[in-house]
Amino acid sequence: MSGGGLLVAGTTSDAGKSVVTAGICRWLARQGVKVAPFKAQNMSLNSFVTREGAEIGRAQAMQAQACRLEPTALMNPVLLKPGGERSSQVVLLGRPVGEMSARGYHGGRQQRLLGTVLDCLERLRGTYDAVICEGAGSPAEINLRRTDIVNMGIARGAGLPVLVVGDIDRGGVFASFFGTVALLSPEDQRLVAGFLVNKFRGDVSLLEPGLDMLHGLTGRRTYGVLPFRHGLGIDEEDGMGVPPLERSREWGRVSLRGAVRESAVAAPAGEDVLRVAVCAVPLMSNFTDVDALAAEPGVVVRFVDRPEELADADLAVVPGTRGTVRALEWLRERGLADALRRRAAEGRPVLGICGGFQILGEQIEDHVESRQGRVDGLGVLPVRVRFADDKTLARPVGEALGEPVEGYEIHHGVADVLGGEPFLDGCRAGQTWGTHWHGSLESDGFRRAFLREVARASGRRFVPAPGTSFAALREEQLDRLGDLIEQHADTDALWRLIESGAPQGLPFIPPGAPA
């Protein structure tokens, strides 16, 4: 017998689907329910490697953590990794199967995957009491409905009830709720059970008349109103381009796709703070690598795209990217390449992670990603990189700076390290460091040892706080999401919906005609 299920859809991208899904998962896990997350198709450059060596979206990995589970490829069977405006690498069941244009994917390949994703979902439902599925974008993208496998396609195929989340902080949430349902076919409308309002500020009693009117217009109830809370985002899906930056004169405040990340909210243990500048390269991948730095009291992080913004940084980070050669060209165009070379020559700390590590090397030979052949790198690390057809997907463990380290690898580039001091799988030359390992800074002891090295090289009287546990901070964050659902949603009605399956008998709304 299959377990219960729910599809969390949204009126728009970034409506809060990932956060709500994680919150429902954590709430159910705390009630003793065996629950798992699922997203049929994810488009993200922010990915993770499971224990079995499969690549999935980081949001689903975090949702698995909310369920207190190890993530698996079943939880995100299709992952699209953008490589430009019109093409993506298709990752199926954790392994890349090729590059495809958007037209080619939506023109036939996507629909052929429906059987695969339904099978993965059914296997999860056969194992768990409940599976909480996350949609993508909006279920009312009527131009894509014929080939949809992540919103109403999966809901109809698996008989799932649908909860539509709307971000009221953006405005227009009632029109978005009504319009979303009205644009669906009668068959799809029957699966939409109701709504969940996200990011509400103010007195809920002032909203209630609108919720009553929405019920009258649609015949569908609202399952809760979640208040606006800062700092509740989990690992994000990051889209295709350079994240927009919000300018601020103050260190420690930076915006990435509209979600402000603030660090150094606690006083530093030493006399000084450390300032980290992350180069906002195109097609940035796994920018969550620096979240562990931002979690340290006394460490402030911002993303930058101008050379002068590196001048007062104690550490410059070149992050991962899906387009290493393109990112290298962008650094040169912006003057950041010369600024990074100057930093390295002056013995000022620079860290390159994955694609950033490759950029810092002497030479890149790429016939896979950019297909530009041999390209000179920045030449600050004694490393030469060759892109292989096969992707490296691994969960390595090791030691660095006298501390144990864990990480994960996702890359086509194979590095030939020609000198320097060993550093994880890469090397160190002076105060320039490079590695393919994502997530290494989440290892608390290693992170503190690395920051002490940065502080010494920068002449800062900075002392890492000894009690900071990044894993514990993530657990606290997930519990706060669970609290939101438990305290502000009608959990009894929500559980009945999850347990009973798709609703029946709800009225049909003719497109564009209020009831």
Secondary structure, DSSP 4 states (H G I P E B T S, - for coil): ---EEEEEEESSTTSSHHHHHHHHHHHHHHTT--EEEE-SEEE-S-EEE-TTS-EEEHHHHHHHHHTT----GGG--EEEEE-SSSEEEEEETTEEEEEEEHHHIIIIIHHHTHHHHHHHHHHHHTTSSEEEEE--S-TT-GGGGGG-SSSHHHHHHHT--EEEEEEGGGS-HHHHHHHHHHTS-HHHHTTEEEEEEEEE-S-GGGTHHHHHHHHHHHS-EEEEEEEP-TT---SPP--SSPPP----SSTTEEEETTEEEE---SPPSSSS-EEEEEE--TTEE-GGGGHHHHTSTTEEEEEE-SGGGGTT-SEEEE-EES-HHHHHHHHHHHTHHHHHHHHHHTT--EEEETHHHHHHSSEEEESSSS--EEEE---SSSEEEEEEEEEEEE--EEEETTEEEE-BEEEEEEEEE-SSEEETTEEEETTEEEES-BTGGGSHHHHHHHHHHHHHHHT------TT--HHHHHHHHHHHHHHHHHHHB-HHHHHHHHHH-S--SPPP--TT---
